[in-house]
Amino acid sequence: MNGLVILIIGVALLACGYIFYGRWLCKQWGVGENDQPTPAHTMQDGVDYVPAPAPVLMGHHFSSIAGAGPITGPISALKLGFGWLPCLAWIVIGGIFFGGVHDFGALFASVRHGGRSIGEIISENMSKRAKMLFLTFAYLTLILVVAAFASIVAGTFGATFTEAGAVDYVASESNARVAMVSLLFIAIAIIFGFCVYRRNAPMSIASVVGVIGIVVIIAIGMNFHPLYLSTTTWMWICGLYIAIASVTPVWILLQPRDYLSSFLLYAMLALAVVSVFIGHPSMANLPAVQAETCTTPMFPVLFTTIACGAISGFHSLVSSGTTSKQLDKEKDAKPIAYGGMLLECVLAVLVLCAVAGYANANGGDIGVGPTVLFGGGIAGMIDPSHGSVYSVLYTLLVLTYSSFCLTSLDTATRLARFMFQEFWLDGSKGETPENVTGYKKVMSNMYVATGITVILGVLLGLNGYGKIWALFGSANQLLAALGLLAVATWLGNIGKNNKMFLFPMAFMLVVTICSLIINTVQQVGKITAGGADWGPYVQVILGVLLVVLAIVLAIEGVSTISKQRKAAAK
């Protein structure tokens, strides 16, 4: 099979899903009815609730949900030997009927709940106990995300050192370039935000100047990159950055930075498409179905390994955490949430083609890291000789990959801050950080919430988050199941069709519980074999707790939906 054919088929199916299924969802839920004002207008505060033009918010949303997931997920699945055909099927079917519905539903439900999170939606439509359980689980998951993405970013910035402790400037040059461009990128984003939101510069002109600025800083960073710092130093710098970014008004940094970075991401997508058209990668060096050497069960592992490219619980936190507070018009929800998810699916399909291109050029070997597979595969199809063009393209692709992670990193920190604050407040009583007293006043303070989040995330990142990272896939998909459950119960309560949520919700719950049980059994085996460090013990404890959480919330959700149906039948 030719990779170009796969790409064309995948894009065509995803486009049909967006046009026809997306339109049907809008009609079923009543999206845009009565032209209701969004929370970005009714609750505008200049910090978190700030209306953004649709292209700007699309840039933020897509940059935030993508992260490293749609690149590392398909690559990990291929490395496990699941085959490109099951991966492709899950990406397309999952994106249209699972992930797109999940992201779109979470955004729409949050907008109709005053821009509040999934936790508050659960509180209003299920129970306060369910809310507290969800927020605790979501917050701990976000701490793990902060730790992981901070480590990834610091790793792409950090210098390589010789055994004598000296900087290896040759080996570190690419990372230094990425670090320099990333810092300059933050600077021009702040300038862009000031010009657009405080000097009312036309968006079209500002965008053109911004793109030119991106080209300029890339040229500067490629030739001037004096920062050769250790990965640990960059970890603490990232911690300081996300602490500031989490409390800074969104118009200063988050909106403009994500909007400008989206041009990098769109350029990467275009570059990947061009490479597939040029290279026509054959999929022959990758198994079409599960390889004979594969010992990992495809169910449920495939569905927790490929998450961001099909369905990811992290997306519901973004949709209901930051995107819903910036949505200018309700009708923008479909292109931003449903369209953003399907665009991520396109990236995941392109990753399959890129890996095939790398495998063809390296005798079927795909044993290298995700960055090399993705960047090397795309750049290699355009410049098979691995000359100067390959070097420049590879650096740009690594920069874009880092941009994905950096965007998701500070978004995850802001989301974790929201979750921490909401945990101490009772939305049904109208409690806010401004009107509460005592310990609630302290714990719901955004600076306290941010400080605790950043310290926990950085410390975990420095002290082996990888020891419990195996839990993330299951935890993330449990978030997805609970996000689907929350929106389904709300739609049922207001008399709207929620049937499109029921099968995806049940499927993801089963996937999550099976995956957690398998991982827990594996970790128990490591413990009984002797010599295990703290990682397996923590995974066993958390695994059992997550299974209990899934069952408790599933029972509450099913009970709520059952009561809704009985009431409707009367």
N, C-alpha and C positions, 0 to 999 in steps of 0.2 A: 504493500500500500504506500502511496506517495503522500508525504506530509502536507503538500499543498491541497490535495483532495480532502484530507481530514480537516484542514483549516476552513476550507470553503463550506463543507457540510456543517461543521460546528457553528460557524458564524451565521449561516442561513437559518439553522434551527433556533439559535438564540434570538435572532432578529424576529422570527415568527412568534416566539414566546413573548417577547416584549410587546409586539404590536397587538396580538390577539388575546393572549392570556392576561397581560397587563391591563388592557382596556376592560376586559370582563371583571377583573378584580375591582377596578375603580367604580364600576356600576354597582357591584354587589355591596361594597362598603359605603358608597355615597361620598367618595372623595371629591372635594370641591363644591359640595352642595351649599347653596345659599351664600357662597363666597365669604365664609367666616374668616375673620382676622386671626392670624396665627399668634402664638405666644410671643414670638419675636417682636410683635408690635404691642400687644396688650400688656406685656410684662417687661418691656424694654428697660434695661438697667445700665447699659453701657459697658458691662463686664462680660456676662454670659449670654444674656438675651439681647442679641443685636441682629436685625434683619440683614441678610446678605443676598446680593444678586445671585440668581440661579447658577451661572457659570462659576462664581466664586465658591459657593457652597458645594457644588459638585466637585470642585477641586479638593476642598477639605474632606468631604465624605469619602471620595474614592481613594485619596491618599491615605486616609486613616484606616479604612477597612482592609486595604490591600496588604500593607506591611510586607513581611517576608513570606506570608502564608501561601499565596497562589504560585510562588516559585518553589519553595521548599516542599510543599505538600505533594504535588505530582512527582517531583524528583524522588522523594522518599518512597512513594508507592511503586515507582518503576524499579528502584533499587531493591525493594523487597521481592520483586519478581511477579507482581500482580498482572503485568501485561498492559499494553497501552489501550486496548479496546475496553476493558472494564473501567479504566481510568477515564477515558473519553466519555463513556456512557454515563458515569456518575457525575462528571462535570456538567454535562449538558442537561440531563434529567434533573439532577440535584439543583442546578442553578435556576431553572425555570419554575419547578414545582415545589422546591424546598427553600433554597436560599433567597430567591427573589421575593417569595411570599413572606418569609420571615423578616427580611430587612424592611420591606415596604410596610408590612403590618405593624412592626415595632415603631417605625417613624410616625405613621398615621395615628396609632393609638396614643403615643406620647404627645403629639400635637393636640389631640382632643382632650388630653389630661393636663393641659397647661405646661407642656414641655417637661413634665416629670418623668422619672426613670421607670423601667420595667418593675422595679420593686414597689413603687407607689401604685402602679396599675394593678399589681397583684394584691396589694393591701385593700384597694377599693373594691375589687371584683372577686377576691377569694377570702383572705383573712390577714390580720396583722401578724399572726405567727408565721404565715407563709412569707410575708414580706421580710421579716427579720431573718429567716433562714436564707432567703434568696440573697439579700444584701450582704450577709456574712460570707456566703459562698462566692458571690460575684467579686467582692472586695479582695478576698484571698487569691482568686484567680487573676485579678488585675495586678496584684503585687508580683505574681509570677511572671506576667507579661512584661511589667516594667523591668524586672530583673533580667529577663531574657533579651529584650530589645536593647537595653542599656549595654549588655555584654556584647551583643552583635555590633552595635554602633561603635563601641569602644574598640572592638576587635578590628573593624574596618578602618579605624583611625590610627590605632596603635603601631608603634615602631617595632621592628624586629631587632633583637640584640644578639651579639656574638657571645660565645662562652666566656670571654673576658669581660663582658659587661658593656662593651662599646656598641654604639648604634650601627647596624648594618644598613648603610644609606641606600645601597642598590636594592636590597630586598624590601626596604621600607618606603621607597619612593612613591609607589602607587597609592599606599595608604595616606601618605603625607599630602598628596594631591587632593584626595577625597576629603580629608579633614579641612584643608584650606578653603576649598570651594564651598564646603558646607557652612563654614563660619561666615564667609562672605555672603552666602545665600541668605543667612539670617539678617544681615545688615541691609541688603537691598529689599528684603521683605518688609522690614520696619519702615523704610523710606516709602515703599509702595503704599503701605497702609496709611501713612500720614498724608500722602498726596491725594489718595482717593477719598478718605473719610474725613479729613480735616481741611483740605484745600479744594475738594469737589472736582478733582481732575477727571475728565471723561474716561470711562472704563476702557474704551477701545484704544485711546491714545496711551493710557497708562499701561495697558497690556503689551502693546508693541514695544514701548520703552522698557518694560520689565523683561520681555524676552531678549531684547538686545543686551540688557544688563546681565542676564544669565549667560549669554555667549561670552561677554566680556570677563565675568568672574571665572568662567571655566578656563578661558585663555590665561588669565592671571594665575589661577591655581595650578595649571599644568606646568607653568614656567617658574613660579615663585611659591615655594612651599617649605618654609623654614621650621615648621613645628614637627619635631620628631620626639614625641612624648610616649611614655609607656602606656600600656592598656589600662593599668590601674589608675594612672593619673587622668586619663580620659574618662574613666568611669565616674570619678568624682566631679569632673567638669560637666559631664552629662547630667549628674545629679543636681548640680547648681542650676544648669540650664532648665531642666524640666520643673524645678521648684519655682523658678521665675515664670516660666511659660504657663504653669497651671493657674496662677492667680492674676496674670496680666490680662486686661480686657482683650477679647477675641479680635477686635478690629486692629489692634496694634501688631500682633504677631501671628496668631493662629489662622485667621482668615487669609491675610495676604501671603503668608509663607506657603500655606497649603495650596492656594490658588496658583502661585507661581511654580511650585514644585509639580503641580499637575501637568504643566507643559513638558517637564522632563519625562513624566510618566507616559504622556501621550506620544512623545517623541520615541520613547523606548518601544511602545507598542507598534508604532509605524516602522521603526527600524527592524523589529522582529518580523513584521509582515513582509517587508522588503527582502529580508534574508531568506524567508521561506520561499518566496517567489523566485529568488535567484538560485538558491541551493537545491530546491525540490528534494528535500531529505527523504530518503527511503526509510521505512520503518522496519526493514528486514533485520537489522541488528538488535532489535528489541522484541521480546516475545509479544505476540498479539493477545494471548490469554495467559493465564497463570503458568509460570514456568515450572518445569518438572522439579527443579532444584528448590523451589519455594516451599518452605516449611511453615510459613506464617498463615493462619487462616484468613482468607479474604474477608469473610464476615466474622467479626465486625470491624476488623482492623482497617480495611480500605476506607470505610466511612468516617473513621476518626483521623486517618492520616491525611486524606484530601478534605480539608475543611473549608478554608477561605475560598477555594475555587469552586465550591459547591454549596455548602451551608456552614456558617460559623456563628457560634453564640456571641462572640466578641462584637459582631456587627450590630446586634440588637442593643448593646450597650452604647455603641457610637450613635446609632439612629435615635435612641431615646435620651442620650446624654448630652451631646453637643449639637448634632444636626437639627434636632427638633427645636432647639432654642434659637436657631438662626434662619429657619425656613421663612422666606418672605411671603409666599403664597402656597396654599394647600395643594394646588394643582402641580406644583413643582416636585411634590413628593414622589410621584411615579418615576420621572426621569432620573432623579437623584438617587433614590433608594433601589427601586427595581432595576433601573438602567445601570446604576453603578455596580450592582451585583453581577449582572450579565456581562458587563465590560470586564469584570474581574475573571469571569469564566473564559472570556476570549483570551486573556493573558495566560490562564492555566492551559488552554489548548496550545497556545504558542510555546509554552514551556515543554510540552510533549514533543513538539517538532524540533525545538532547540536541542533537547537531549538526544534525539535521533541523529541530528546533524553532528553532534559531538561524537556519538558512538560510531558513526560512519567514518569519521576522520581518525579515530583512534582504535580501530580494530574491535569495536564492540565494547570497549572498556568504559564504564561509567562509574568507576570507583572513586572519583575525585569529589570535592565539595560542591555544594549547590551553586556557589558563585562562579566557579570555574566551568561547571556544566552549562549553566545558563548563558553567562557572558561569553565563554569560549565557543559555545555552540553557535550563537548568533553571529559573533564577530568572525568565526571561522568560515561560515557559509558565505559571507560577503568577501572576505580576504583569505582564501585557502592557503596562501603562501605565508601567512602569519607575519606580514611585514608591518610597516608603520601604520597603515590603516587599521590593521587588527589591534595594534597596541592602543591607539586612540579610542577606538570603539569599545574595547574591553574596559578601559578606564572609565569611560562615560557610563557604561552599563553598571559597573560596580558603584559608581557615584549615585546612579538612580536607585539601585538596590538599597544603598545606605539611606537615601532620601526617604524611601518607603518606610524603613525601620525607624528613622528619626521622627517622622510624622506620627506614626503609630505610637511611638514612645511617649511623646508629650500629650497626645490625645488620651492614652491609657492613664496617664498620671492625673489629668483633669477629671476623667471619668471616676477614677478611684477616689478623688477628693469629693466628688458629688456623692458617691456611695457612702463614704464615711460620714459626711454631714447628714445625709438622709436617715442614717441608722439611728441617730439620736433625736430625731424630730417626728412628731405625729402629724402627718399631713391632714388627717381628718379633723384635727382641732385647729388647723390653720397655723401651726407652729412654723416659724422661720428662724434663721440664725439671729435675726434682729430683735425678735420679740420674746425669746426664751431667756431664762435666768439660770444661775447656778452652774452645775457641771455641764448641763446641756449647752449653755452659752459658750463654755470653753471648748467642748468637744466638737461643736458644730461650726466653730470658727474656721474659715477657709485656710488661714495660715497654719493653724495647728494641724488640720487634716492633711494639708499638703506636706508639712514637715515630717509627720509620722509616715506617710506614704513613701516619700522619697528615701528616707533613712532605711526603712524596711526593704525597699526594692533594691537599693544600691548594695546594702550589706548582703542580701541574698545573692545578688549577682556576683559579688566578690568571693562568696563562700560556697560555691558549688550548687547553683540552682539546677544544674544538670542532673543532680542526684534524684530530683523529684520531677524532672521535666516530662518523664514518661506519662505522668498523670494528666498533663495539660490537654492532650488530645481528647480524652474522655471528659474532662471537666469542661472544656470548651463546648463540646457537643451536648453536654447536659444543660449548659446555658442556652443553647439553641432550642432544645426541647422545652425548657421552661419559658423561653420567650414566646414560642408558638402557643404554649398553653395559656399564657397571660393574655395574649391578644384574642385567642379563641373565646375565653371566658368573658372578656369585655364585649366582644361583638355579640355574643349570645345574650348578654344582659341588656343590650340596646336593641335587640330584635333584628340584627343583621345576620346574613349568611356566614357561618364560620366553618362549614364543612371542609373547605379547602385546607384547613389547618389540622384536621383530625388524624389523617393517615401520616403526614410528615411528623407530627408530634409523637404519635405512638411508635413509629419506626425509629425515631431518634432516641426515645426513651429505652427501647429494647437494645439498640446499638450501644448506648452508654452503659447500661447495666451489665450487658455481656462483656463489654470491653473492660470495665472496672473489675469484674470477677476474674477474668483471665489474668489481668495484670497483678491483682492481689495474690492469686495462687502462685504466680511466678515469683513474686517477692517473698512469699512465705518459703518457697523452695530455696531461695538464696539465704534466708535466715537460718533454716534448718541445716543447710550445708556447712554453716560456720564461717566466721571471718567477715561477716557483713558489717558495713559501717552504718551510720545513722539513716542513710537514704532509704533502704528497703523497709525499715521499721516505720518511718514516717509515711511511706507510700501505702503500707498495709492499713495503718490507722486512718489516713485520709480516704483511702479507697472504700473502706467499710462505711465510714461516715457519709460519703457521697452516695453510696448505694441506698442507705437509709433515707437520705435527703430526697433522692429521686423518687423513692417509693412513697414517702409521706406527701410530697407535693403532687405526685401523680394521683394519689387517692383524693386529695382535696380538689384537684382540678376536675377529675372525673365526676366527683360528687356534685360540684358546682354545675357542670354541663348537664348532668342528669336531671338536676332540679329545674334547670332552664327548659329542658325538653318537656318535662312533665307539666310545667306551668304553661308552655305554649300549646300543649295538647288539650288543655281544659277549655 
